[in-house]
Amino acid sequence: MDIHLAALKDPIVGQDFLTWLWFACEAREGKFSAAGLGEFLVFVEQKVSVQGGDGENVETAQVSGPYSELTEARQGLKGGKRVNRAQVRFEQDGAVWTMSLKAEDLSPNSLRTPKIETKTEEGDDPDAPFLEKMFLLERAGALLDAVFAEFLKLRFSPAWANELAGFGKWLGR
């Protein structure tokens, strides 16, 4: 399923997605799977920003740090804030992608793909590094689309109530 994420006009959907993603990553120990993609891992890490309030009363808390528990951001969630920006890491078959996502449009910023070998030997296809890079960019989009599609399916199903109960327990720790 190809979802055009930039078409989102309502930042609340993006905030709900990023907030759910943080919870789902921890509750599942990062494990996700999707038809056509297989199993992969997803983690929200190192940088999270939460936001709450309306109009002139908007409050934002940004937390960052390697191996951080993101405690202040969790406190913001307990106070009713939602994630409005997060750094997300995808892993599959030893390959790692990292990106920053903003709730307002869910477009990936600072996307880093797995490293590719740029040295070519005689007889190698000179386009191979470029094609590999394009494949890795495409895969990052497919992984993000798969997780977002799962969120939407869950969000608009009766199972959402159970998910919210799990979220409440997660926040309570």
N, C-alpha and C positions, 0 to 999 in steps of 0.2 A: 504494500500500500504506500503510495507516494503522497505525502501530506505536505502541502506548501505552508510551512510554519510561518513565514514572513507575512502571510495574509491575515494573521491574527490581529485584530484591532483592539481587543479587550485585554488589558494587562492582568486582570483578575484571573483569567484562564491560565496565563503564563505563571502567575504567582502560585496558583493552586497546583499546577504541574510541578514546579520546582520544589515546592514544599512537600508534596507527595513523593517526589523522586528521592529527596533526602531520607524521608521515612522509609520508603520501600527499599532503598539500597541497604540501609542498616538492618531492617527486619529480615531481608532475604540474604544477608551477607554478600550483597552485590550480585547475586545470581539472577539472570534473566535469560530468556530464550525466545526466539521468533521463527516462524516458518520461513524457510529459505536462507536464514542466517545462522541457525543453530544456537548453541549456548554462548553466552558472553557475560562479562562482569561489568558492573557500573558502580562508580563510587562518587559521592559528592565530597570534596575534600579541599583543604587548605584555605579557600576563600569563599565566604558566604556573606551576603548582605540581606538583612531582613528589613521590612518597611511596614509601617502601619499608620493609620490616621487618614484624614481627608483634607483637601484644600491646603490652607496655610498651616495646618496642624500635623503635617506629615513628619514622622520620625523615622530615621534610618540608623541601623547599627551594622557596621561592617566589621567582620572578624576575619583575620588571616593568620596563618602560621603553619609551618610544616608540622605535620603530625598533630595538629591542633584538635582538641575535642570540640571546638567551636561553641564553648559554653555560653558566651554572651549571646550568640545567635539563637541558641536553644531557649535562653531566657526570654528573648524577644518573641519567639513562637508561643511560649507560655502566656505572654502578655497580649496575644492576639495578632502579632505581626505575621507577615508571610514572607517567604523568600522572594526577593526581587532580582537577585543575581547570584550565580553559583559557578564554581569551577567543577567540571565533571570529567571523570576519567573513565574511558571505555577500554576493556581488555578482551582480546580474543586470540586464541592460539599463539600466545606469546607477544602479540602486537599490542601497542598501547597508543591511544589517542587521548589528548586532553583538549578541552575547550572551555571557554567561559560562555555562559548563557545568561541573557537578560530576559526578564519576564515579559517586557513590553512587546517583543517580537520573536523571541526564542531563536534568533539567528545566532549561529556559533561565532564567537569572537576568539581571537588568539588560538585558532585551531592548530594543533600540532599533531602531525601524523607520525607513524613509525618511520624511523630513518630508512632511507633506501640507498642502495649501492649506486654511486654515480660513476664509478670507474668502469669503463668498458674496454674490453679486449678486442683485438682484431677479429672480425667476423661476427661480433655481437651486433644486435639491432641497435642503431643509434637512438631510436625512439623509445627503447625499453625503459629507461629511468623515468621519462615523462609519463608513459603509459602506466607504469607502476604507481606513480604519485597520483595520477587521476583515479586509479582504482582505489587507492587508500582514502582519497577525499570522498569518493562515492560511498565507500563502506562506512565512513563516519556518519554521513547523512542517513544512510539506511539504518544504522544502529539507533541513532537519535529518533528517526521516524518510527521505528518499531516500539521503542519505549513510550513515545508520545501516543501512539495508537493504542497501546495497552492501557495507558492512563484514561484516554477518552472512553474506551469501551467500559472500563471499570466505573468511571465517574458517572456515566449515564445508565448504570444498571442497578438493580436492587442490592447488589453486593457492596455498594458504596457505604452503606450504613455500617457494615462489619469492618470495612477499611477505616472508617472514622473512629470506631471503637479501638481498633489496634493502634491508630495514631495517638489517641488519648493516653493509652497505656505507655506507648513509647515516650511521650512527652513527660510522663510522670516519673520516669527514672531519675 
